[in-house]
Amino acid sequence: MILRQFLYPDTACASYLFGCLSYNRLAVVDPHAELVDRYVEAAEAIGSPIVAVFETHVQADHVSGLPGLVAATGATSYLPAGARVGFAHHALEDGERVELGNTIVTTMATPGHAPAHHAYVVADLRRETDDPWLVFTGDSLLVNDAGRPDLHAAGGDPHALAVQQHASMQRLLTLPDHVVVLPSHYGGSVCGRGLSGNPISSIGFERRHNRALQHLDADEFADELLRDLPPAPTDQARIVAANRAAFGATT
């Protein structure tokens, strides 16, 4: 399996190109609109096509690169079931598998930051095991934090989403300690408060040291997660609307 990380410092976003070289099947997770050409160039340099684009959720802080990437590559769009977008895509249910040759992607529903949010657990059959090796956690489990639950509340109850976020964190913690955590944001993002500047971690390290995970009670976790939140992203409503429409979106 090949893995490449792309960082976009203006909004502290992380996205990923990964997949199987044996079967020439690559995918991108949470693409940024400003980086579409870089994903395509990287895939061309590797010599394998991008056949899948995964979104962990509908983004609220930046315009997605999904439409541009699909237009450039013909890749299939994958989003969580219930994401409420207005374009053709494969709606992934919890526990569904997508096979990219020897690279196996299994969805894990992790609502909380958004009502429809998935993590993507990845195994590499070339390692002669289907044990999980890494997990793309989107805006759920972040390095030293958990994603804020108010941005997608849409007039609803952020506390209820925060309680869902607690359950999602506990679900992610059922993964083995060795699993590499690859979130979609790092320090400087408004999607959390205490994110590390290191964009990579592991389940075991976060289990022991993530400040948000020290609150074992769901209500206590929720109260703490909603305390002292930074301002919402600029133009959030426009960004979310653009990402739901996607193929009619402009940056």
N, C-alpha and C positions, 0 to 999 in steps of 0.2 A: 504494500500500500504506500502511496505517496501522499504527503501532506504539506501544504504551503499556507502560511498565515499572512493575511494582508491587514495592516493597521491604517486607520484613517484618523490622524490626530485631531483634526478640527472638531469632531464630535466624539472622539475616543471610541471609535467603532472597530471591532475586529470581525473579519470574515475569513472564510477558509475555502481553499481548493483541495480536494482530496479524491482518492479513488484507486482503481485497480489498473496497473499497467499491463498485466498479463492479458486482460480482455479489452483494454483500451476504453475504459469507462470512467470518466471523471465527473465530479459534482462540485457545486459551490453552495456554501451555507451562508445565509443572511448577506447577500451581495449588496454593496453600496453603489449608488448610481454613478459616483465619480470614478469608480474603479473598474467598470465593465471592460474597458480596453485592456487593462492589466491582467484580468482573469483570462481573457481570450489569448493574449500574447503568451502568458505563462503556459497555457494548455498547448499552444502551438509549439513552444520550445520543448515541452515534454514529449510531444508527438502523439497525444491522445485527445479525443474530442470531449467536450463537456456535454453530457447527456441528461443531466438532472440539475435542478436548482431547488434547494430546500430553504423555506422560510420557517424559522421557529415560531413566528407570530407576525401580525401586521405591525410594522414599526411605527413609532410615534415621534422619533427624534431626527430621522433622516429619510430622504426619498430612496426607495429600494431600487437596486439595480436589476431586479428580476425581469422587467419587460425588455430592457436593452439586451440583457444576456440571452433571453429566449429568442429575441429577434436575430441576434448575431449567430446563434448556435443551433436553434431548433430544439433545444433541450425541453424536457418535461418539467412543468412546475409542480412542486409538492408543498402543500400547506396543511396545517392541522384542520381536521374536520370542525366546522363551526366558525371558521375564520371570517365568513361574511365578506367575501371579495366578489367583484363583478367581472371576473374573467375566467377562462377555462383553466382548470388545474385538476390535479389528483388530490382529493381530500383524504388525508391520512388519518386512520383510526388509531387509537391507543394499541400498542403492541404489533402494529403492522410492520412487515419487513420489506425493504427494497434492496435488491441484489445488484450490486455494481461489480460483476465478476466475482472475485474473491473478497471484495469489500462488502460487508453486510451491515446495513443500516436498520436499526430497530427503533420505532418511535416509542417515546415514553411521555404520556400526557403530564404536563407540569403547569397547570393553570395557577394564576395568582397575579403575576405581573400583568397578564392579559387573560381574559376568560378562555380564549383558545390559544394555548401555548404548548409546544412540544420541545422536549429535548430529544436529541438523536444519538443513540448509543451505537458505537461502531466496533465491529470485530473484523479481523483479518484472517481469512482461512489459510493464507500462505504461512501463518505461524502455527499451522496444524492444530488449531483450536478455534472454537467459536466463542471463547470467553471474551467479554468486552475489554477493549484496549483503551478507548477514549470516548468521551461524551461531549457533544456540542450542546451547551446548556442554555444558549440564547441569553435572555434577560432574567432567567430564574435564579440559578446559583451563579453568583459572581465571585470573583476572588476577594475574600474578606467582606462580602456583603450578600444581600439578596435583593432582587429587583423590586423597585417601589411598586405598590399596587394601585396607585391612584390615577395613573395616566390613562388607563382604559376603563375606568369605572363608569364613564358616560352617564353621570347623574345618579348612579347606583351607590352601593355601599362599599367604600374602599376597605373598611374593616373586614367585611365578608371575604373580599378578594385576598386580603392579608392572611386570613385564616386558611384559605385555600393554598396560599403560598407556603405556609408552614407545612401543610400536608405534602406539598410537592417537594419541599426540602427533605422531609423525612423519607420520601420515596427515592430521591436521588442518593441518599445516604445508604440505601440498601445495596448500592454498587460496591464492589471490592475497593479497598483502599488504594490499590495500584492504578486505578482508572484515571487517565489524564483528563482534567477539566479544561475545556476550551470555551469560554464564554464569548458573548458578542459585544462586550464593553469592558473597558479597563479604566484606571484612574483618570478623572477629568470628565467622565460622562455624568449627565444629569439623571441617569436611570438608577442611580444609587447614591449613597452618601459617603461611604468610606472605602471605596474600591481601591485596590492596590494598583500601583503602576505596572506591576508584573501581570501580563495578560494570560499567564498559564499557571495552573496549579494541579492538584490531585484531590481525589475524594478524601483520602486519608488526611492530608494536610488541612483541608477545609473542615473536616470533621473535628479536628483538634483545635484549630486556631481561628476559624471564621467567627467574627464577633456577632453576627446575626444568628448564628447557630447555637449560641450559648443559652438562648432563651428556649427552654424545652416546652413550656406551657404555650398552647396555641394563642390564647388571648394576650399573654405577655409579649410573645413574639410579635403579634399584630400591632399592639400599642407601640412597641419600640420601632417597628418598621415604618410607622406613620409619623414618627416624631421628627421635627426639624428637617422636613423635606426641602430640597432646593427648588427654585422656580421651575415650572414646567418648560419643556422645550419651546423655543420661539416658533411660531407658526404651526403649533402642534395640530390644530384642526385641519389646516390645509394639507399637511404632510400625511396624516392618516387618511384623508379623503383621496389624495393622490395614490396612495399605496393600495387602497381598496379598489380603485378604478384601474390602476396599474397601466394598462395599455393605452389609456387616454391621458396618462400623467405627463406632466412637464416638471422639470427641475427648477 
